[in-house]
Amino acid sequence: MEEKEVPKQVSKDPLHGLSLEKILNHLVDSLGWEELGYQIRINCFISNPTINSSLKFLRKTPWARTKVEDFYKYALRKGLLK
């Protein structure tokens, strides 16, 4: 009897397999804190921003995390990221 190979499902979600930390680092490396704070009006990106403080806030605040994830997908589509 011959074994059939099961085709792998490929996720179409650009966030698949990415942690919030990787997303945030990619945004900061590509745009910088100033531009990120301009694009996403969240205080953790404007006032003394750090990766750790921003991650802490975003993990506790679902609406803010959604804004960051949505902007990341937009930035990928528009070619704004390095």
N, C-alpha and C positions, 0 to 999 in steps of 0.2 A: 504494500500500500504506500502511495506517495504522499508525503506531507505537503500541505499547502502553506505557502507563506502568507501570513496575515499582514495586509498593508497597514503601515503606520499612519495614524491620524496626525496631520500637521495643523497646529493651531494657527488661526488667522489673527489672533489677538497679539498686537505688538508688545503687550506687557507680559505675555506668557514667559515664565521663567525668570522675570526680573524682580529683584527686591526693591522696596521703596528706597533703600540706601543707594542702590546702583542707579536708579532713575534720577534721584536728586544729585548725585555726583556727576552724572552725565550732563544734566542741565547746568550745573554750576561751572563745570569745566568748559562747556561750550559757550555759555552766555555770560557767566559771571553773576555775582550776587545783585549788582545794581540793575542789570537788565531783567533778571528773574523777578526782582521786587517790582519792577515797572510792569512786567507782563502779568504777574500774579500778585495782586495787591493783598498780601498777607504780611502782617507785621513781623513774623519770624524771618522773612526774607529782607526786611528793610532796616530793622533796628538791631545792630550788632549780630548779624547772622553767622551761625556756625552750622555745620552738618549735624552735629549731635543735638543741638537745641531745636533745630528745625525738624529732625526726625522725631524727637520726643513730642513736639506739638502735633505733627501730622498723624502720628500713630494714635493720638487721643482724640483727634478731630476729623471725623469722617468727611464732612463737607470740604475741608481744606485738602485732604488727601485726594478726593475726587477732582478738585480743581487742578492739582499738580499732575495727576495721571492724564486728565483730558488735555492739558497743555502739552504734555510730553508727546502724546499721540499726534496732536496738531503740529508740533515742531518737527516731528519725524516726517510727516506728510509734506511739509513745506520746505524740508531740507535745511532747517535752521541749526541742526546739531552737527558737530564735527564727527 
